[in-house]
Amino acid sequence: MRPWYNPGLHARLRPDLRVGLRMNRQTAARRLLPLATLILATTVAGCGNGQFSGKVTIAKPANVVFSWITQSEKRRQWDTSIVKETSLNNLPPGVGARNLEVIDMDGHQMELAAEVTEYEPGRRLRLHLVGSGMDLRAGYDLTEAAGVTTVDYQGDFQVTNWFMKPMATMIQDGSVKKMNADLARLKSVVEAQPL
């Protein structure tokens, strides 16, 4: 074995190196302590949770807007993150229908299993999505007044992968930005359609 790989022998030959090694370990500990504290604090404190919401008013009846939210081919025209959707149980839209969604978030593809938990045509859609270290609950509430529909979107998520928990704020910020852009696109696409 080479002497520089044996700390005991190395310390006997060159006592000044032992101090140097100790300082390097102390420096490393000082540098890693904030990171270790952050990871521990976010894991223990339950960080990794987030909420987001958005609202848009669309000059079309609620049943028309609802079809753009629930029908896969129409949804792809305004929700740019959807790469692929596959039905898991071949049920028509409604409670219990399950899909596998492949989405693209800033160049990273994720698979999410989505299940419809509430379904009221023209009024409400609630989903539970799980996968890729995430547990997400999201929903759309639609209210109509004089042929104008207000779409209220809200969601909350929990990062289930402990390694990703410190990134929850970035995930939330990205989700809010994407959601607002998607709702604006939904408005423009639906309002451009003839009645």
C-alpha positions in Angstrom: 0.0 0.0 0.0 1.3 3.5 -0.8 2.1 5.6 2.3 -0.2 8.5 1.3 -3.2 6.1 1.4 -2.5 5.1 5.0 -3.5 7.9 7.3 -1.7 6.4 10.3 1.6 6.0 8.5 1.2 9.3 6.7 0.7 11.1 10.0 3.9 9.5 11.5 6.0 10.5 8.5 4.6 14.0 8.1 2.9 15.4 11.2 2.0 18.6 9.5 -0.3 16.6 7.1 -2.4 15.3 10.0 -3.3 18.9 10.8 -4.0 19.6 7.2 -6.3 16.6 6.9 -8.2 17.7 10.0 -8.7 21.2 8.6 -9.9 19.8 5.3 -12.4 17.6 7.2 -13.5 20.6 9.3 -13.8 22.8 6.2 -15.8 20.1 4.4 -18.1 19.7 7.4 -18.6 23.5 7.6 -19.5 23.6 3.9 -21.8 20.6 4.0 -23.6 21.4 7.2 -25.9 24.0 5.7 -26.9 21.6 2.9 -27.5 18.8 5.3 -29.5 21.1 7.6 -31.6 22.2 4.6 -32.4 18.6 3.5 -33.2 17.5 7.0 -35.3 20.6 7.8 -37.3 20.3 4.6 -37.9 16.6 5.1 -38.8 16.8 8.8 -40.8 20.0 8.5 -43.0 18.6 5.8 -41.8 20.9 3.1 -42.4 19.7 -0.4 -46.0 20.8 -0.3 -47.5 23.5 -2.4 -50.7 25.0 -3.7 -51.6 27.0 -6.8 -54.7 28.5 -8.3 -55.8 30.5 -11.3 -58.9 32.0 -12.8 -60.0 33.0 -16.3 -63.2 34.3 -17.8 -64.2 32.9 -21.2 -67.0 34.3 -23.4 -68.6 30.9 -24.1 -71.2 28.7 -22.3 -69.9 26.4 -19.5 -70.7 23.2 -21.4 -68.6 24.3 -24.4 -65.7 25.2 -22.1 -66.0 22.0 -20.1 -65.6 19.9 -23.3 -62.3 21.7 -24.0 -61.1 20.7 -20.5 -62.2 17.1 -20.5 -61.8 15.9 -24.1 -58.2 14.8 -24.8 -57.9 16.0 -28.4 -59.2 19.4 -27.5 -57.1 19.7 -24.3 -53.9 19.1 -26.3 -54.6 22.3 -28.2 -54.2 24.5 -25.1 -52.3 22.4 -22.6 -48.8 22.3 -24.1 -47.3 20.0 -21.6 -49.2 16.9 -22.6 -47.1 14.5 -24.7 -49.3 11.5 -24.6 -52.5 10.3 -22.9 -53.5 6.6 -22.6 -56.7 5.3 -21.0 -56.0 2.8 -18.3 -59.5 1.4 -17.9 -61.3 2.4 -21.1 -64.1 4.2 -19.2 -65.9 7.2 -20.6 -65.2 10.6 -18.9 -66.6 10.4 -15.4 -65.7 9.4 -11.8 -63.3 6.4 -11.8 -61.9 7.0 -15.3 -58.1 6.6 -15.3 -55.4 7.8 -17.7 -51.7 7.6 -17.9 -50.4 11.0 -18.9 -46.9 11.7 -20.1 -46.2 15.4 -19.6 -43.2 17.6 -20.4 -42.2 20.1 -17.8 -39.3 22.2 -19.0 -37.7 19.4 -21.0 -38.2 16.7 -18.4 -40.9 14.1 -19.2 -42.9 12.6 -16.3 -45.5 9.9 -16.2 -48.6 10.6 -14.0 -51.5 8.2 -13.4 -54.6 10.4 -13.3 -58.0 9.4 -11.9 -61.2 11.4 -12.0 -62.5 11.8 -8.5 -65.4 14.3 -9.2 -67.2 14.9 -12.4 -70.2 17.2 -12.9 -70.6 18.0 -16.6 -70.4 21.7 -17.3 -69.6 22.4 -13.6 -66.7 20.6 -12.0 -63.8 18.2 -12.7 -61.4 16.9 -10.0 -58.4 14.8 -10.6 -55.9 12.9 -8.5 -52.5 12.4 -10.2 -49.7 10.3 -8.8 -46.2 9.6 -10.2 -42.6 10.8 -10.7 -42.3 11.6 -7.0 -45.4 13.7 -6.9 -48.9 13.4 -5.5 -51.2 16.1 -7.0 -54.8 16.9 -6.6 -56.2 19.4 -9.1 -59.6 20.6 -10.2 -61.6 22.9 -12.3 -64.8 24.7 -11.2 -66.9 26.4 -13.8 -69.6 29.0 -13.2 -71.7 30.5 -16.0 -73.5 33.9 -16.0 -75.1 35.3 -19.2 -73.2 33.0 -21.5 -69.8 33.8 -19.9 -67.9 31.1 -18.0 -65.5 31.6 -15.2 -63.0 28.8 -14.9 -61.4 28.5 -11.4 -58.5 26.1 -11.3 -56.9 25.0 -8.1 -54.4 22.4 -7.1 -52.2 21.2 -4.4 -49.2 18.9 -4.5 -46.9 17.0 -2.3 -43.5 16.0 -3.3 -43.1 12.3 -2.2 -39.5 11.9 -3.3 -37.4 13.2 -0.4 -34.6 14.2 -2.7 -36.9 16.5 -4.6 -38.5 18.1 -1.5 -36.0 21.1 -1.3 -37.1 21.9 -4.9 -40.8 22.3 -4.0 -40.8 26.1 -4.3 -39.3 25.9 -7.8 -41.9 23.2 -8.7 -44.7 25.5 -7.4 -43.4 28.6 -9.2 -43.1 26.7 -12.5 -46.5 25.2 -12.1 -48.1 28.6 -11.5 -46.4 30.1 -14.5 -47.4 27.2 -16.7 -51.0 27.1 -15.4 -51.5 30.9 -16.1 -50.1 30.5 -19.6 -52.4 27.4 -20.2 -55.5 29.2 -18.9 -54.7 32.2 -21.2 -54.3 29.8 -24.2 -57.6 28.0 -23.2 -59.4 31.3 -23.3 -58.0 32.3 -26.7 -58.6 28.9 -28.3 -62.2 28.5 -27.0 -63.2 32.1 -27.8 -61.9 31.7 -31.4 -64.3 28.8 -32.0 -67.8 29.5 -33.5 -70.8 28.6 -31.5 
